Amino acid sequence: MVSESLQQPAILLVRPQMGENIGAAARAMLNFGLDHLVVVAPRDGWPSPKALAMASGAGRLLDEARLFNSTAEALADNTYVMATTARARGLTKPIFSPEHAMAEAVQRISKGQKVSVMFGPERAGLENDDIARANAIISVPVNSNFASLNLAQCVLLIGYEWQRHKTDITAERFEMGKSEWANGLEIEKLAEHFEHQLDNAGFFFPKTKASGMKTNLRNFWSRMPLTKADVQILHGIMRQMVRWKERS
């Protein structure tokens, strides 16, 4: 049976700029039965009196919200992450509408995965470094001449689709063999391991393209549905390749 803590996706607000928008997002969440709020590096600090005032009855979500300093830390225990964005990012990712994203979330949660949906700062949205850590993108079909959505409005859309699609997610079982899904921290460590060794090998060349190459490599890991056993095998492959090179 899927544990109660995994029965719904977490809503992850990355570097939100206004307390009022955090409070409005919490209210939108509770309207549709979502109460797992994560806040990353809020601009005006935490806790936020303005967020509490705007939450209008959803203050419990703010009291119980998990606070992190970085996106990587916030995603450490996740197994599948969707990032909301209104514009093309040049990264190869599956792209879902809100409707299909929440249908996907239901299926993954039924398999024991911990799912989160990321929302970016109000002014410019998520950065490519944030999105590279996500497994998929949620794109809302909005007016191309006025694509900017208020943070709470975007959370409301996701909450509505979640409420429409959620089912008895304990009804389906998924056989995991002798492993479990790798979480965000394990993927992060794997990415760091490969990045470090490839850097030593001179792979990131020329230097002017190194940053983009590293983002693309991290994006590559996020697209792969890895188990803990997969991660250990990949670590072992890289360690053995390095040992073989040193012996040579």
C-alpha positions as CSV (number, residue, x, y, z in Angstrom):
1,M,0.0,0.0,0.0
2,V,1.2,3.5,-0.8
3,S,1.9,5.5,2.4
4,E,-0.3,8.4,3.3
5,S,2.7,10.8,2.9
6,L,2.9,9.8,-0.8
7,Q,-0.8,10.1,-1.7
8,Q,-0.5,13.4,-3.4
9,P,2.2,15.6,-5.2
10,A,4.1,18.2,-3.3
11,I,3.8,21.8,-4.4
12,L,7.3,23.3,-4.6
13,L,7.6,27.1,-4.8
14,V,11.2,28.1,-5.9
15,R,12.4,31.5,-4.8
16,P,9.0,33.1,-4.5
17,Q,9.2,36.9,-4.4
18,M,6.0,38.0,-2.5
19,G,4.5,36.6,0.7
20,E,1.1,37.4,-0.6
21,N,1.6,35.0,-3.6
22,I,2.7,32.2,-1.3
23,G,-0.4,32.7,0.8
24,A,-2.7,32.7,-2.2
25,A,-0.9,29.6,-3.5
26,A,-1.5,27.8,-0.2
27,R,-5.2,28.8,-0.4
28,A,-5.5,27.4,-3.9
29,M,-3.8,24.2,-2.8
30,L,-6.2,23.6,0.0
31,N,-9.2,24.3,-2.3
32,F,-8.3,21.0,-4.1
33,G,-7.0,18.9,-1.2
34,L,-3.3,19.5,-1.6
35,D,-1.4,20.2,1.6
36,H,2.3,19.4,1.0
37,L,3.9,22.8,0.5
38,V,7.6,23.3,0.0
39,V,9.2,26.7,-0.1
40,V,12.7,27.3,-1.5
41,A,14.7,30.5,-0.6
42,P,11.8,33.0,-0.4
43,R,13.0,36.5,-1.2
44,D,11.4,38.2,1.8
45,G,12.3,35.5,4.4
46,W,10.3,33.0,6.3
47,P,7.8,32.8,8.1
48,S,5.9,35.5,6.2
49,P,3.1,37.5,7.9
50,K,1.9,38.6,4.5
51,A,1.6,35.0,3.3
52,L,-0.4,34.1,6.5
53,A,-2.7,37.1,6.0
54,M,-3.4,36.1,2.3
55,A,-3.8,32.4,3.1
56,S,-7.3,33.0,4.4
57,G,-7.9,29.8,6.4
58,A,-5.0,27.8,4.8
59,G,-2.5,28.9,7.4
60,R,-1.9,25.3,8.5
61,L,-0.1,24.7,5.2
62,L,2.3,27.6,5.9
63,D,2.9,26.3,9.4
64,E,3.7,22.8,8.1
65,A,5.6,24.0,5.0
66,R,9.1,22.6,4.5
67,L,11.8,25.3,3.9
68,F,15.0,24.8,1.9
69,N,17.9,27.0,0.7
70,S,18.2,25.5,-2.8
71,T,16.3,23.5,-5.4
72,A,18.7,20.6,-5.1
73,E,18.1,20.3,-1.4
74,A,14.3,20.5,-1.8
75,L,14.3,17.7,-4.4
76,A,16.7,15.4,-2.5
77,D,13.9,12.9,-1.5
78,N,11.8,13.1,-4.6
79,T,11.7,10.5,-7.4
80,Y,9.7,12.4,-10.1
81,V,9.6,16.2,-10.6
82,M,7.6,18.3,-13.0
83,A,8.5,21.9,-13.7
84,T,6.0,24.5,-14.8
85,T,7.2,26.9,-17.5
86,A,5.5,29.2,-20.0
87,R,8.4,29.4,-22.5
88,A,10.8,27.1,-24.5
89,R,14.0,26.3,-22.6
90,G,16.1,24.4,-25.2
91,L,16.1,21.3,-23.0
92,T,14.9,17.9,-24.2
93,K,12.1,17.0,-21.8
94,P,8.7,15.3,-21.9
95,I,6.1,18.1,-22.0
96,F,2.6,17.6,-20.4
97,S,-0.5,19.8,-20.3
98,P,-1.8,20.3,-16.7
99,E,-4.4,17.6,-17.4
100,H,-2.0,14.9,-18.6
101,A,0.6,15.9,-15.9
102,M,-1.8,15.1,-13.1
103,A,-2.9,11.9,-14.8
104,E,0.8,11.0,-14.9
105,A,1.2,12.0,-11.3
106,V,-1.6,9.6,-10.2
107,Q,0.0,6.7,-12.1
108,R,3.5,7.4,-10.6
109,I,2.2,7.8,-7.1
110,S,0.4,4.5,-7.4
111,K,3.8,3.0,-8.1
112,G,5.3,4.4,-4.9
113,Q,7.0,7.4,-6.4
114,K,7.3,10.7,-4.6
115,V,6.1,13.4,-7.0
116,S,6.6,17.2,-6.9
117,V,5.5,20.1,-9.1
118,M,7.9,23.0,-9.2
119,F,6.8,26.7,-9.7
120,G,9.3,29.5,-10.3
121,P,9.6,33.1,-9.1
122,E,6.9,35.4,-10.2
123,R,9.0,37.7,-12.4
124,A,10.9,35.3,-14.6
125,G,10.0,31.8,-13.7
126,L,12.3,28.9,-13.1
127,E,15.9,29.0,-14.3
128,N,17.3,26.4,-16.7
129,D,19.4,25.0,-13.8
130,D,16.2,24.3,-11.9
131,I,14.4,22.8,-14.9
132,A,17.4,20.5,-15.7
133,R,16.7,18.8,-12.4
134,A,13.1,18.1,-13.3
135,N,11.9,14.9,-15.1
136,A,9.3,16.7,-17.2
137,I,7.7,20.0,-18.0
138,I,4.2,21.2,-17.5
139,S,3.2,23.8,-20.2
140,V,-0.1,25.6,-19.8
141,P,-1.9,26.5,-23.2
142,V,-2.2,30.2,-22.6
143,N,-2.5,33.3,-24.9
144,S,1.0,33.6,-26.6
145,N,0.6,37.4,-26.5
146,F,0.1,37.4,-22.7
147,A,1.5,34.1,-21.3
148,S,2.4,35.3,-17.8
149,L,0.3,33.5,-15.1
150,N,0.1,34.6,-11.5
151,L,1.8,32.1,-9.2
152,A,-1.4,31.2,-7.3
153,Q,-3.4,30.9,-10.6
154,C,-0.9,28.4,-11.9
155,V,-1.1,26.4,-8.6
156,L,-4.9,26.5,-8.9
157,L,-4.8,25.0,-12.4
158,I,-2.6,22.1,-11.2
159,G,-4.8,21.6,-8.1
160,Y,-8.0,21.5,-10.2
161,E,-6.5,18.8,-12.5
162,W,-5.2,16.8,-9.5
163,Q,-8.7,16.8,-8.0
164,R,-10.2,15.7,-11.3
165,H,-7.7,12.8,-11.9
166,K,-7.0,11.4,-8.5
167,T,-8.3,7.9,-7.9
168,D,-7.7,5.1,-5.4
169,I,-4.0,5.1,-6.0
170,T,-3.6,2.1,-3.8
171,A,-5.6,0.0,-6.3
172,E,-2.6,-0.6,-8.6
173,R,0.5,-2.4,-7.6
174,F,3.9,-2.2,-9.1
175,E,6.7,-4.8,-8.7
176,M,10.0,-3.2,-7.9
177,G,12.1,-6.3,-7.7
178,K,15.0,-5.9,-5.2
179,S,15.4,-2.1,-5.6
180,E,13.5,1.1,-5.1
181,W,13.3,4.3,-7.1
182,A,16.3,6.6,-6.8
183,N,15.6,9.9,-5.1
184,G,16.8,13.4,-6.0
185,L,19.8,13.3,-3.7
186,E,21.0,10.0,-5.2
187,I,20.6,11.4,-8.7
188,E,22.4,14.6,-7.6
189,K,25.4,12.7,-6.3
190,L,25.5,10.6,-9.5
191,A,25.5,13.8,-11.6
192,E,28.3,15.3,-9.5
193,H,30.4,12.1,-9.7
194,F,30.2,12.0,-13.5
195,E,30.7,15.7,-13.8
196,H,33.8,15.6,-11.7
197,Q,35.4,12.7,-13.5
198,L,34.5,14.1,-17.0
199,D,35.9,17.4,-15.9
200,N,39.2,15.7,-15.0
201,A,39.2,14.0,-18.3
202,G,38.9,17.3,-20.2
203,F,35.4,16.5,-21.5
204,F,33.9,20.0,-21.0
205,F,35.7,21.8,-23.8
206,P,35.9,24.5,-24.8
207,K,35.4,26.4,-21.5
208,T,32.9,28.8,-23.1
209,K,30.6,25.8,-23.6
210,A,31.2,24.0,-20.3
211,S,28.3,25.5,-18.4
212,G,25.8,24.5,-21.1
213,M,27.3,21.0,-21.5
214,K,26.9,20.5,-17.7
215,T,23.3,21.6,-17.8
216,N,22.6,19.2,-20.7
217,L,24.3,16.4,-18.8
218,R,22.2,17.0,-15.7
219,N,19.1,17.2,-17.9
220,F,20.1,13.8,-19.3
221,W,20.1,12.2,-15.8
222,S,16.7,13.7,-15.0
223,R,15.0,12.1,-18.0
224,M,16.0,8.6,-16.9
225,P,13.7,6.6,-14.6
226,L,16.6,5.2,-12.4
227,T,16.3,2.9,-9.5
228,K,18.8,2.8,-6.6
229,A,20.4,-0.3,-8.1
230,D,20.8,1.6,-11.4
231,V,22.6,4.5,-9.7
232,Q,25.0,2.1,-8.0
233,I,25.8,0.4,-11.3
234,L,26.5,3.7,-13.0
235,H,28.7,4.8,-10.1
236,G,30.6,1.5,-10.4
237,I,31.0,1.8,-14.1
238,M,32.6,5.3,-13.7
239,R,34.9,4.2,-10.9
240,Q,36.1,1.1,-12.8
241,M,36.8,3.2,-15.9
242,V,38.9,5.6,-13.9
243,R,40.8,2.7,-12.3
244,W,41.4,1.1,-15.7
245,K,42.7,4.4,-17.0
246,E,45.0,4.9,-14.0
247,R,46.4,1.3,-14.5
248,S,47.0,2.0,-18.1
